[in-house]
Amino acid sequence: MASWAKKRVIVTGGSGFLGGHLVRQLRQEGAVVRAPSSQECDLLRFDHAARLFEDGPDVVFHLAARVGGIDANRRAPGTFFRDNLLMGIHVLEACRQKKVGRLVQVGTVCSYPKHTPVPFREEALFDGYPEETNAPYGIAKRALLVGGRAYEKEFGLSVVNVLLLNLYGEEDHFDLETSHVIPALIRKCLEAKEEGRPVVDVWGDGSATRGFLYVRDAVRGIAAAGLRMNSSEPVNLGAPGEISIRDLAQCIGELCDYTGTFRFDPSKPAGQPRRSLDCEKAEQLFGFRAQTTLRDGLQRTIEWAKARHEQEKLFPQVAGRSLATVEKNRSDA
């Protein structure tokens, strides 16, 4: 495909964090995009998926997922495995039946083995078992990658598989029960500053490392892969480098003008020891390279969070909430 102009596109999970950014980008580039919410189309039901793709769109981006941080994954591992696998299988089969032009499956860095050499290369994806706290989610996503390659081989379905690094950016989810590390730390620092609390608690001893990809860079990469990739081989989408959680907390505290200290709790799980992606293949195959530095991306995210907080819209009360209260939150990872 030469461009997105007039292409008929469906984005599952289009009302989520990543999906919302992708929908806007594709429409700006001339695509005709549909992005139904999970209330309008429940992908846990195959009949809903089949009806969604009835007209055989040119491209489907499958972003809908059950996502969350370490605590959410620990509390509902079966739910994370079941929902992600079911939604993905239903999308694959519906795309086959309705003769969709191309399916772009968005996978996750969580699918890599726990002790993968850094930076993670695509060839190492099946060299071991994922880190335990997010293994059910990671294995489900890994299985869908295998399924996509199988559907390409047997049925001729055009499938693109990209593996995303940890995302962050404007419009991220800041609910402490389900959020990932960057929005959680931003929220904690802003609230601690506002309330005059001298200490912010952080899970783990701070030594674990992560790489991060700014959401607007991720959107560029996903769109480029959908336009230019002609293979179902897995391709990493990320930004180079890694940062320890301890250094990340200090950076976020500084950007939030928080002058207190961070108290690390080694008794709490910290997830994978190290996490960073090798992104050479994405640059070679479709010219993607992340453009936003971590500090610049964090600054933009924090400014957005401050504005929303001032409007009293960002931080709802979550006391007593359970995972069931966010049951409908099916957005990207």
N, C-alpha and C positions, 0 to 999 in steps of 0.2 A: 504494500500500500504506500502511495506517495504522500498522503496527508490524511487528516481526520475530517476534512471538509465533506459534509453530507453523509458521513458514515453513520449507520444505525448501530448504536452502542447501548448495551445494558450494563449497569454497574450494580452488583449485589453489595449490600452494606454501604450503599451510597449516602445514607444519612449519618454514617459514623465519622470518626475523626479523619482517617485517611480518605474514605470515600467521598466526603464532602469536598475536600480539596481537589480530588481527581475529577469529579463531576464538573466543577467550575472550570478547570483547565481544559477539559475536552470540549466543553461548550464554547469557550473562548476561541478554540481552534476550529470551530465549525461543525463539530459532530452533533448529531441528533441523539440526545442521551435520555434514557429512562433509568430511574433509580428508585424503585419502590422500597418502602420501609418494610420491616419484618411484620408489621401489623397488616400491611397490604398483601404481602407475599411471604408466607412462612416456608422457608426452604427445608424445614424438617419434614415437610410433606411433599412427596414427589409430584402429586397432581398440581400443586402450586408452582413448582419449578417448571413443569411441562407447559403449563399455561403461560408462564412468563416469557418463555422462548418460542411461543407458537409461531411467530412471524419470521423465525430464522434470522436474527440480527447478524450484522457483519462481524461484530466483536462482542464478547462477554468478558468483563473483568470480574472475577470472583474474589471479592474482598470480605464478604460476610463471614464472620467468625465469632466464636465464643472466646473472648480474650480477657486477660487480667494479670495482675502482678503475682508475686510468689504466694502470698497468703490466699488469694482467690483460687489459684491452681491447687494448693494443698487441701483446701476445704472441699473442693468439688472436682476431683480428678476424673471421675466417671462422666460427669456432665461435660467437661471440656473435651474428653475423648469422643463421647457419643455425638455431641452436637456438631463438632467440626467435621467428623468423618461422614455423618449422615448428610449434612448440607453439601459437602463436596461431592459425594457420590451422586446425589440427586442432580446436582448441576452438571456433572460429567454426562450422565445418562440422558438428561433432557437435551443437552447440547448435541449429543449424537443423534437422538431421535428427530430433532427439529432442524438438523443440518445447519447448525450455527457455523459461520465462517471461520471464526477463531476464538479459542478460549484462553484467557490469560489467568493462570492460577497464581495467587500471591501467597507464597510460603513464608517460612520464618527461620531465623537463625537458631531458634530453640530446637530445631530438628537435628542439629549437629551433635556428635558425640560429646560427652562431658569433658573429655581430656584431649580434644582436638588441638593439634599444634597451631599456634597463632602466627600469622593470620590464617583463618579458616579458608581452605581451598575447596572448591566444589568436589574434587575427587575424594575428599575425606568424609563425605556426607554419610556413608554407610559403614564406616570403620568402627562403630561402637554404639553404645546405648546413650541416649541424651541424659542431661543432668536430671536427677530424680524428681525435683519439685515441679518441673514442667514437662516431664517425659510423656504423659498421656497426650497432651496438646501437641508436642513436637512429633511424636510418632504418628498421630492422626494426619498431620500435615505432610509428613514424609510419605505416608501411604498414598495420599492423593497425588503426590508427584509421580510415584510409581504408576498409579492408575492412569494418569494423564499420558504417560509414555506408552502404556499398554493400549489405550484407546487410539492413540496416533498410529501405532503399528498395526492393530487389527482392523480398525474401522476408518482410518484415514482422517480422523478429527485433528485439525490443526491446534496444537496445544503449546503454550508458552509457560515456562515455570521460572519464576523469580523468587529469590530468597531474601527477605528484608532483614536488615539490621534493626536494632531497637530504634523506634521512631519517637520524635518529640516535635513540638511546635504549637502554634496558635490553634485553639479549639480542641486541645487535648482533653482527656477526661481527668478531673481532679478529685474524684471521689476516693478517699483514702482506703476504702475497702477493696477497690478494684484497680486503682491506678498503678502505673509503672513508676520507676524510681524518679525520673526527672519531675513530672508533675507533682508527685508526692512531696519531694523535697522543696519545690517552689511553694506549695501550699503551706507546708509546715513552717518555712522561714517567714513567709508573709504574715501568717497568723501569730507566730511567736513574736515578731517585731511589733505587731499591732497591740498585742496583749502584754508586752513587756516581759515575756518569759526568757530566762537566761540560757535555757538548754533546749536543744532539739534532739530527739531520739532517732537513731538510725539503725536499721537491722544489719547484723553482721559486724565484722571487725574493721570493715572499710578497705580491706586489701583486694577484694574482687575487682576485676577490671571490666569495662564495657566500652564498646564502640557505639556511636549514635549517628543516626541519619535524620537530618532536618526534613520535615514532612514535605515541604515544597520541592526539595531536591528529589525525594522519593517519587513524587508525582511525575516529575520530568522523566525519571528513569523508567517507571512503569509504562508510561505512555510511549516512550521510545521503543521499549521492548515489544509492546503490542503492535507497533507500526512496522518494525524492521526485523524482528526475530522470525526465523523460519525453522526452528528446531525446538524440541521439547526438553533438551538438555538443561539441567538446573544452572541458573546464573545468579551470582550474588549481586545484590544492590546495597551498597553501603558507602561509608566514608572512611578514609584511612585512619589508622591510629586507634589508641585505646586510652582510657583514663580510669584511675582507681575511684571507687565510690567515695573514699575519703577526700580525694582532691576535687571530685565533682561537687560534694557537699560544700566544701570551702568556696568553690567558685560561685555556686548558686547563692550561698550566704552573702558573699561580697556583692554580687549583682543585685541582690534584694536589699542591700544596706542593712543586713542583719548583723549585729555586733556580738551576739551571744556565742556559745560554744556548741559543739556536736558531741553527743554521747553515744558511742557505738556499743552495740550489744552482741557479743560473740555467741550468745546462747541462741540467737535467732538465725534462721537460715539465710545465706547470702546468695544462693544459686550457683551458677557455673563459676568456677574460679577465674577464668579469663575468657573474653569474648571480643573478637575483632575479625573482620572479613577482608579477604583478598578480593579486590574488585577489578582486576585486570581484564577478566573475560568480558565484563559489561562494556568496558571501554573499547575493546577490540571488536565486539560483535555489533554494538549499536551506538557507540560513541558517548556513553554516559560516564560522567565524572561529577561527583558532588562538588558544589561550588560554595557552600556555606560553612564557615568555621563553626566549631562548637560554641565558642564564646559569643559570636554574633547571633547564632540561632537561639541560644539561651536568653540573650538580652531581649530579642524580639518576643520570645515566649513569655518572659516575665512582664514585659510592658503590657502585653495583651491580658495577662492574668490580673495585673494591678487594675487595669481599666474595668475589667469585668467584676472584680471584687468591690471596687468603689460603687458599682451599680447594684451591688447586693444580689447579683445573679450567679456568681461563680461558685460560692461555697455554701450549698444547702446543708441543713442539719442532717447528720448521718447517724446520730446516736440510736442504737437499737436496730439499725437496718441490717438485713441479712442478704445473702446472695439472691434470694428469691425476689427482692425488690428491684434488682437490676436484671431480671430474667430476660427482658426484651432487648438488652444492650448487646446486639450482635454487630460489632464493628471490627475494623482491622486491628492487627497485631503490631 
